Amino acid sequence: MASGVRFPTDSTSATARRVVAAALGSVDPVGAREVEQVTTWRRDYLTHFSRLVTAGLGSPSDAVAIANAGLAELAGQMLVGDVTVAEFVAADPVHDDWSTVEIRGSAEPETELSVPYRGRRLTGSELDSQLDDWVERGIVEPTFADAIREVRDHPEWLRLEGETVVVLGAGAEMGPYRSLLRWGADVVAIDLPRADVQKRIRDLAREGAGRVRLPAGGKETGGDLLHSLGDLAAWIEALPGRLILGTYCYADGATHVRVATAADALADRLLRRRPDTALAYLATPTDVFAVPAADVKLANEAYARGRRALRAPLRLLSGGRLLQRNYPPTADPGLCDSLVPQQGPNYALAKRLQRWRATSARDAGATVSLNVAPATRTASVIKNRALAAAYAGAHRFGVEVFEPATSNVLMAALLVHDLRCGRRPHPEPWREEAQAAAHGGLWTAAYHPRSALGLAAVLGLAGSRG
């Protein structure tokens, strides 16, 4: 059995079922009983993760109840050492004898928002034109363009002066570490105490324009969330000033749930002990979201423009599985189910946990930045051949897949916006999740994403061989 933060048994599916059943049970007891009866979780989880969203659309309080119940069950099931996560969160900080390594960058802070895109650096009117193009094609929500423009018009925001951003997973491709350093921010970088990871983090710190603080246990810098959570928590809790805890960690399989649980335990502890703490997350577009009626309209218009002569035989040959309409014509809100079976139930649970914490913390009055990031060609995605092929063919279905450098800057800019703009969150959690979403076109696509995924992969493979 794994050490550190871990599942209570060797069956990750059993734990996931209990968590999902508990979350649904707070507002949908019938749905909870159906989860409890599942025997093929890896195949059937898709339906139940979708139900977690639909069950919360009845009222904001239902969505919050689902989030709180899911978080409580996970904390009561998962273990840190010999205690549950819930007990760890409630306990006093462990003795911390870790030191701090500080690095100050040698560059001057950038004072203009500049977005790398297809070999160019977009600023000013070029950035405006690209934002307009993305909105017109349904690649991002209009509120996304509004937010990026507001950051562009307030370059003094970029430095996040007076804030300390704790970046869990500082080496992650999608994290804001690089951008924040270019803008001159104060960053606490947390990642594995591996020589290659720490060298990359330190090199970026020296080349940047900000200040970086690293935890040091003994002779090495870095911190392992899974196996040193208590020490890390005590070290972070002792940092001065207001903290923004950003979670950008990724791992394969069940380890992703363990890492997400460790990060969530840290978030919960900080919110209890330092209530002014803000939280930051990136939501994956390959999940289930309620989407505005305007996106439903765009998707149905695209469906009407589709090539019926090609669509009809494909649907007939596939028994109706291929090229299904994304939404019913009058759906409001629509439900975009973009879960990808190849990513598996552990990935879905790890990412849903973050959405639950965002909903719960926001309801309790905390500042939360959670933004839907576009599908991006990160190393963790393209190492899966099926997903890499689907990404290569996604443009045939109106979906744009972004390069990591573009996504990184855009999502870091949204974080700055959320921390500086003073906007009051929408009382309905699903609408808050849709705010400034960069879904890449999945929400406005003509076809249900899973019904086009296989064809996108085939077309992507054909294109790469051609």
C-alpha positions as CSV (number, residue, x, y, z in Angstrom):
1,M,0.0,0.0,0.0
2,A,1.2,3.5,-0.8
3,S,2.7,5.6,2.1
4,G,2.0,9.3,2.9
5,V,-1.3,10.6,1.7
6,R,-3.1,7.5,0.5
7,F,-6.3,5.7,-0.1
8,P,-7.8,3.7,2.8
9,T,-7.7,0.4,0.8
10,D,-6.1,-0.9,-2.4
11,S,-9.5,-0.3,-4.2
12,T,-9.4,3.3,-5.5
13,S,-12.8,2.6,-7.2
14,A,-14.5,1.8,-3.9
15,T,-13.3,5.1,-2.3
16,A,-14.4,7.1,-5.4
17,R,-17.9,5.5,-5.3
18,R,-18.3,6.3,-1.7
19,V,-17.3,9.9,-2.3
20,V,-19.6,10.4,-5.3
21,A,-22.5,8.6,-3.5
22,A,-22.0,10.9,-0.4
23,A,-21.9,14.0,-2.6
24,L,-25.1,13.0,-4.5
25,G,-26.8,11.8,-1.3
26,S,-27.0,15.3,0.0
27,V,-29.6,16.3,-2.7
28,D,-30.2,13.2,-4.9
29,P,-30.7,10.0,-2.8
30,V,-31.8,8.1,-5.9
31,G,-28.6,9.0,-7.7
32,A,-26.6,8.0,-4.6
33,R,-28.2,4.6,-4.5
34,E,-27.4,4.0,-8.2
35,V,-23.7,4.8,-7.5
36,E,-23.6,2.4,-4.6
37,Q,-24.8,-0.4,-6.9
38,V,-22.2,0.2,-9.6
39,T,-19.9,-2.8,-10.2
40,T,-18.1,-1.5,-13.3
41,W,-16.9,1.9,-12.0
42,R,-14.2,2.5,-14.7
43,R,-16.9,2.2,-17.4
44,D,-19.9,3.7,-15.6
45,Y,-18.4,6.7,-13.8
46,L,-19.1,9.0,-16.7
47,T,-22.8,9.0,-16.0
48,H,-22.5,9.7,-12.3
49,F,-20.0,12.5,-12.7
50,S,-22.5,14.1,-15.1
51,R,-25.2,13.7,-12.5
52,L,-23.1,15.5,-9.9
53,V,-23.6,18.6,-12.0
54,T,-27.2,18.2,-13.0
55,A,-28.2,17.5,-9.4
56,G,-26.8,20.8,-8.4
57,L,-28.6,22.9,-10.9
58,G,-31.8,23.1,-8.9
59,S,-30.5,25.8,-6.6
60,P,-27.2,27.3,-5.5
61,S,-27.6,25.7,-2.1
62,D,-27.8,22.2,-3.8
63,A,-24.5,22.8,-5.6
64,V,-22.9,23.9,-2.4
65,A,-24.3,20.9,-0.5
66,I,-22.9,18.5,-3.1
67,A,-19.5,20.1,-2.9
68,N,-19.4,20.1,0.9
69,A,-20.6,16.5,1.2
70,G,-18.1,15.3,-1.4
71,L,-15.2,17.1,0.4
72,A,-16.2,15.8,3.8
73,E,-16.4,12.2,2.6
74,L,-13.1,12.3,0.8
75,A,-11.4,13.8,3.9
76,G,-13.0,11.1,6.1
77,Q,-11.8,8.4,3.8
78,M,-8.3,9.4,2.7
79,L,-5.4,9.0,5.1
80,V,-2.3,11.0,6.1
81,G,-0.1,8.6,7.9
82,D,-2.3,7.0,10.5
83,V,-5.0,9.6,10.6
84,T,-7.7,10.7,8.2
85,V,-7.3,13.8,6.2
86,A,-10.1,15.4,8.3
87,E,-8.2,14.7,11.5
88,F,-4.9,16.0,9.9
89,V,-6.7,19.3,8.9
90,A,-8.0,19.8,12.5
91,A,-4.8,19.0,14.3
92,D,-2.2,21.5,15.5
93,P,0.7,22.2,13.1
94,V,3.6,19.7,13.4
95,H,7.0,21.0,14.5
96,D,8.7,22.6,11.5
97,D,12.4,22.9,11.2
98,W,12.5,23.6,7.5
99,S,14.4,26.6,6.3
100,T,13.8,29.0,3.4
101,V,15.9,29.6,0.3
102,E,15.3,32.9,-1.4
103,I,16.2,33.8,-5.0
104,R,15.7,37.3,-6.5
105,G,15.5,37.5,-10.3
106,S,17.9,39.6,-12.3
107,A,15.5,40.9,-15.0
108,E,13.3,44.0,-15.0
109,P,9.5,43.3,-14.7
110,E,7.5,43.3,-17.9
111,T,5.0,46.1,-17.8
112,E,2.8,45.0,-20.7
113,L,0.6,42.0,-21.2
114,S,2.1,40.0,-24.1
115,V,0.6,36.7,-25.3
116,P,2.7,34.3,-27.4
117,Y,0.6,32.8,-30.2
118,R,1.6,31.0,-33.3
119,G,5.1,32.5,-33.5
120,R,4.0,36.1,-32.6
121,R,3.8,38.1,-29.4
122,L,0.3,39.6,-29.3
123,T,-0.1,43.0,-27.7
124,G,-2.4,46.0,-28.2
125,S,-4.6,45.9,-31.3
126,E,-3.2,42.4,-32.3
127,L,-4.3,41.0,-29.0
128,D,-7.7,42.7,-29.4
129,S,-8.2,41.2,-32.9
130,Q,-7.3,37.7,-31.7
131,L,-9.7,38.0,-28.7
132,D,-12.4,39.0,-31.1
133,D,-11.6,36.0,-33.3
134,W,-11.8,33.6,-30.5
135,V,-15.1,35.0,-29.3
136,E,-16.6,35.0,-32.8
137,R,-15.6,31.3,-33.3
138,G,-16.9,30.3,-29.9
139,I,-13.4,29.3,-28.6
140,V,-13.8,31.4,-25.4
141,E,-16.6,33.0,-23.5
142,P,-17.1,36.8,-24.2
143,T,-16.3,37.4,-20.5
144,F,-12.8,35.8,-21.1
145,A,-12.0,38.5,-23.7
146,D,-13.3,41.2,-21.3
147,A,-11.1,39.9,-18.5
148,I,-7.9,39.7,-20.6
149,R,-8.6,43.2,-21.9
150,E,-9.0,44.6,-18.4
151,V,-5.7,43.1,-17.4
152,R,-4.1,44.6,-20.6
153,D,-5.5,48.0,-19.6
154,H,-4.1,47.7,-16.0
155,P,-0.5,46.6,-16.4
156,E,0.1,47.7,-12.8
157,W,-1.9,44.6,-11.7
158,L,0.6,42.2,-13.2
159,R,3.1,42.3,-10.4
160,L,0.5,41.4,-7.8
161,E,2.2,43.7,-5.3
162,G,1.5,42.8,-1.7
163,E,0.4,39.3,-2.5
164,T,2.4,36.0,-2.2
165,V,1.4,33.3,-4.6
166,V,2.2,29.8,-3.4
167,V,2.4,27.7,-6.5
168,L,1.9,24.0,-5.8
169,G,3.4,22.2,-8.9
170,A,5.7,25.1,-9.8
171,G,7.2,23.0,-12.7
172,A,3.8,22.3,-14.3
173,E,3.5,23.4,-17.9
174,M,0.0,25.0,-17.2
175,G,1.0,26.7,-14.0
176,P,1.6,30.5,-13.7
177,Y,5.1,30.3,-12.3
178,R,7.0,31.5,-15.4
179,S,4.5,34.3,-16.2
180,L,4.4,35.6,-12.6
181,L,8.2,35.8,-12.5
182,R,8.3,37.8,-15.7
183,W,5.8,40.2,-14.2
184,G,7.8,40.6,-11.0
185,A,5.6,38.8,-8.5
186,D,6.4,37.3,-5.1
187,V,6.2,33.5,-5.5
188,V,6.6,30.5,-3.2
189,A,7.6,27.6,-5.5
190,I,6.6,24.1,-4.3
191,D,7.5,21.0,-6.3
192,L,9.2,17.7,-5.9
193,P,12.7,17.7,-4.3
194,R,14.2,16.2,-7.5
195,A,17.4,17.7,-8.8
196,D,16.1,18.3,-12.4
197,V,12.9,19.8,-11.2
198,Q,14.5,22.1,-8.7
199,K,17.2,23.2,-11.1
200,R,14.6,24.3,-13.6
201,I,12.7,26.2,-10.9
202,R,15.9,27.9,-9.6
203,D,17.0,28.8,-13.2
204,L,13.6,30.4,-14.0
205,A,13.8,32.3,-10.7
206,R,17.2,33.8,-11.5
207,E,16.1,34.7,-15.0
208,G,12.9,36.3,-13.9
209,A,12.0,39.6,-12.3
210,G,10.3,38.4,-9.1
211,R,11.2,37.0,-5.7
212,V,11.1,33.2,-5.2
213,R,11.1,31.4,-1.9
214,L,11.7,27.6,-1.7
215,P,11.3,25.3,1.2
216,A,14.4,23.5,2.3
217,G,14.3,20.3,4.4
218,G,17.9,19.4,5.2
219,K,20.2,20.0,2.3
220,E,17.6,19.9,-0.5
221,T,15.0,22.3,-1.7
222,G,11.5,21.4,-2.7
223,G,8.7,19.6,-0.9
224,D,6.8,16.4,-1.6
225,L,3.1,17.0,-0.9
226,L,2.4,13.3,-0.5
227,H,5.1,12.4,2.0
228,S,6.0,15.7,3.7
229,L,2.5,17.3,4.0
230,G,2.8,18.1,7.7
231,D,6.2,19.8,7.4
232,L,5.1,21.7,4.3
233,A,1.9,22.8,5.9
234,A,3.7,24.2,8.9
235,W,6.3,26.0,6.8
236,I,3.7,27.6,4.5
237,E,1.4,28.5,7.5
238,A,4.4,30.5,8.9
239,L,4.9,32.6,5.8
240,P,4.1,36.3,6.3
241,G,1.5,38.3,4.4
242,R,-1.6,37.3,2.6
243,L,-1.3,34.0,0.6
244,I,-2.8,32.9,-2.6
245,L,-2.6,29.1,-2.7
246,G,-2.5,27.9,-6.4
247,T,-2.9,24.2,-7.1
248,Y,-1.4,23.1,-10.4
249,C,-0.1,19.6,-9.6
250,Y,-0.6,16.6,-11.9
251,A,0.2,12.9,-11.6
252,D,-0.9,9.8,-13.4
253,G,-3.7,7.5,-12.3
254,A,-4.6,7.2,-8.6
255,T,-1.6,9.3,-7.6
256,H,-3.4,12.3,-9.0
257,V,-6.2,11.8,-6.5
258,R,-3.6,11.5,-3.7
259,V,-1.8,14.7,-4.7
260,A,-5.1,16.6,-5.2
261,T,-6.2,15.4,-1.8
262,A,-3.0,16.6,-0.2
263,A,-3.3,20.0,-1.8
264,D,-6.9,20.2,-0.7
265,A,-6.0,19.4,2.9
266,L,-3.4,22.2,2.8
267,A,-6.1,24.6,1.4
268,D,-8.5,23.6,4.1
269,R,-5.9,24.1,6.9
270,L,-5.0,27.5,5.5
271,L,-8.6,28.7,5.2
272,R,-9.2,27.7,8.9
273,R,-6.0,29.3,10.3
274,R,-5.6,32.2,7.9
275,P,-9.1,33.1,6.6
276,D,-7.7,35.8,4.2
277,T,-6.1,33.1,2.1
278,A,-7.2,33.0,-1.5
279,L,-7.4,29.8,-3.6
280,A,-6.5,29.4,-7.3
281,Y,-7.2,26.5,-9.7
282,L,-7.4,25.6,-13.4
283,A,-10.4,23.5,-14.4
284,T,-10.0,21.1,-17.2
285,P,-12.3,21.5,-20.2
286,T,-12.6,17.7,-20.4
287,D,-15.2,17.6,-17.6
288,V,-18.9,18.2,-17.3
289,F,-20.2,21.8,-17.1
290,A,-23.5,23.6,-17.3
291,V,-23.1,26.2,-20.1
292,P,-25.0,29.4,-21.0
293,A,-27.9,29.4,-23.5
294,A,-25.8,31.5,-25.8
295,D,-23.4,28.6,-26.2
296,V,-26.2,26.2,-26.8
297,K,-27.5,28.5,-29.6
298,L,-24.0,28.6,-31.3
299,A,-23.7,24.8,-31.1
300,N,-27.1,24.2,-32.6
301,E,-26.4,26.7,-35.4
302,A,-23.2,24.7,-36.1
303,Y,-25.2,21.5,-36.1
304,A,-27.6,22.9,-38.6
305,R,-24.8,23.9,-40.9
306,G,-23.2,20.4,-40.7
307,R,-22.9,18.1,-43.7
308,R,-26.0,16.0,-43.4
309,A,-25.1,13.8,-46.3
310,L,-22.0,12.6,-44.3
311,R,-23.6,12.7,-40.8
312,A,-26.5,10.5,-41.6
313,P,-24.6,7.4,-42.8
314,L,-22.1,7.7,-40.0
315,R,-24.8,7.8,-37.4
316,L,-26.6,4.8,-39.0
317,L,-23.4,2.7,-39.2
318,S,-22.5,3.5,-35.6
319,G,-26.0,2.8,-34.2
320,G,-26.4,6.5,-33.4
321,R,-23.1,6.8,-31.4
322,L,-21.2,9.1,-33.8
323,L,-21.9,12.8,-34.3
324,Q,-24.7,13.2,-31.7
325,R,-26.1,16.7,-31.3
326,N,-24.3,18.5,-28.4
327,Y,-27.5,19.9,-26.9
328,P,-31.3,19.8,-27.2
329,P,-32.5,22.8,-29.1
330,T,-33.9,24.7,-26.2
331,A,-31.5,23.7,-23.3
332,D,-31.0,26.5,-20.8
333,P,-28.5,25.9,-19.4
334,G,-27.0,23.3,-21.6
335,L,-24.9,20.4,-20.3
336,C,-21.6,19.9,-22.0
337,D,-20.2,16.5,-21.1
338,S,-16.6,16.4,-22.3
339,L,-15.3,13.7,-20.0
340,V,-12.8,11.6,-21.9
341,P,-12.7,7.9,-21.0
342,Q,-9.0,7.7,-21.7
343,Q,-8.3,10.0,-18.8
344,G,-10.1,7.8,-16.4
345,P,-12.1,8.1,-13.2
346,N,-9.2,9.1,-11.0
347,Y,-8.5,12.2,-13.2
348,A,-12.2,13.1,-13.1
349,L,-12.2,12.8,-9.3
350,A,-9.0,14.8,-8.8
351,K,-10.3,17.7,-10.9
352,R,-13.8,17.6,-9.5
353,L,-12.4,17.8,-6.0
354,Q,-10.9,21.2,-7.0
355,R,-14.2,22.5,-8.3
356,W,-15.9,21.4,-5.1
357,R,-13.3,23.2,-2.9
358,A,-13.7,26.3,-5.1
359,T,-17.5,26.2,-4.7
360,S,-17.3,25.6,-0.9
361,A,-14.7,28.2,-0.2
362,R,-16.4,30.8,-2.3
363,D,-19.7,30.2,-0.5
364,A,-17.9,30.7,2.8
365,G,-16.6,34.1,1.6
366,A,-13.1,33.3,0.4
367,T,-11.5,34.7,-2.7
368,V,-11.3,32.0,-5.3
369,S,-9.9,32.0,-8.9
370,L,-11.1,29.0,-10.8
371,N,-11.0,29.2,-14.6
372,V,-11.7,26.7,-17.3
373,A,-8.4,26.4,-19.3
374,P,-8.4,25.3,-23.0
375,A,-7.3,21.9,-24.2
376,T,-3.5,22.3,-24.4
377,R,-0.7,20.2,-25.9
378,T,1.0,19.5,-22.7
379,A,3.5,16.6,-22.3
380,S,1.0,14.7,-20.0
381,V,-1.6,14.8,-22.7
382,I,0.3,14.1,-25.9
383,K,2.1,11.1,-24.4
384,N,-1.3,9.4,-24.7
385,R,-1.5,8.5,-28.4
386,A,-5.2,8.4,-28.6
387,L,-5.6,11.9,-27.1
388,A,-2.7,13.3,-29.1
389,A,-4.4,12.1,-32.3
390,A,-7.8,13.5,-31.2
391,Y,-6.1,16.9,-30.5
392,A,-4.5,16.8,-33.9
393,G,-8.0,16.4,-35.5
394,A,-10.0,18.6,-33.2
395,H,-10.0,21.6,-35.5
396,R,-12.2,19.7,-37.9
397,F,-14.9,20.0,-35.3
398,G,-14.5,23.6,-34.4
399,V,-12.2,23.0,-31.4
400,E,-8.9,24.8,-31.0
401,V,-6.1,23.1,-29.0
402,F,-3.6,25.6,-27.6
403,E,0.1,25.5,-27.1
404,P,1.3,25.5,-23.5
405,A,3.1,28.9,-23.8
406,T,-0.2,30.5,-24.9
407,S,-2.4,28.9,-22.3
408,N,0.2,29.6,-19.5
409,V,0.1,33.4,-20.1
410,L,-3.6,33.7,-20.6
411,M,-4.5,31.7,-17.5
412,A,-1.9,33.6,-15.4
413,A,-3.6,36.8,-16.6
414,L,-7.0,35.5,-15.5
415,L,-5.5,34.8,-12.1
416,V,-4.3,38.4,-11.9
417,H,-7.7,39.6,-13.0
418,D,-9.5,37.5,-10.4
419,L,-7.3,38.8,-7.6
420,R,-7.4,42.5,-8.7
421,C,-10.7,43.3,-10.4
422,G,-13.0,43.3,-7.4
423,R,-15.8,41.5,-9.2
424,R,-18.4,39.9,-6.9
425,P,-18.9,36.1,-7.7
426,H,-22.2,35.0,-9.2
427,P,-24.4,33.3,-6.6
428,E,-25.0,30.3,-8.9
429,P,-21.9,28.1,-8.9
430,W,-22.4,26.9,-12.5
431,R,-22.5,30.5,-13.7
432,E,-19.3,31.3,-11.8
433,E,-17.6,28.4,-13.4
434,A,-18.7,29.6,-16.9
435,Q,-17.3,33.1,-16.2
436,A,-14.3,33.8,-18.4
437,A,-14.1,30.2,-19.5
438,A,-11.6,29.3,-22.3
439,H,-13.1,25.9,-23.3
440,G,-11.5,25.9,-26.7
441,G,-14.8,25.4,-28.5
442,L,-16.0,22.3,-26.7
443,W,-19.0,24.2,-25.3
444,T,-20.0,25.6,-28.7
445,A,-19.3,22.5,-30.9
446,A,-22.0,21.0,-33.0
447,Y,-21.5,17.5,-31.7
448,H,-21.3,15.8,-28.3
449,P,-17.5,15.7,-27.7
450,R,-17.3,11.9,-27.1
451,S,-19.4,11.2,-30.2
452,A,-16.8,13.1,-32.3
453,L,-13.6,12.1,-30.4
454,G,-13.0,8.9,-32.4
455,L,-13.4,10.6,-35.7
456,A,-11.1,13.4,-34.6
457,A,-8.5,10.9,-33.7
458,V,-8.8,9.1,-37.1
459,L,-8.5,12.5,-38.9
460,G,-5.6,13.5,-36.7
461,L,-3.7,10.3,-37.5
462,A,-4.4,10.7,-41.2
463,G,-3.2,14.3,-41.2
464,S,0.0,13.4,-39.4
465,R,0.8,10.6,-41.8
466,G,-0.1,12.8,-44.8
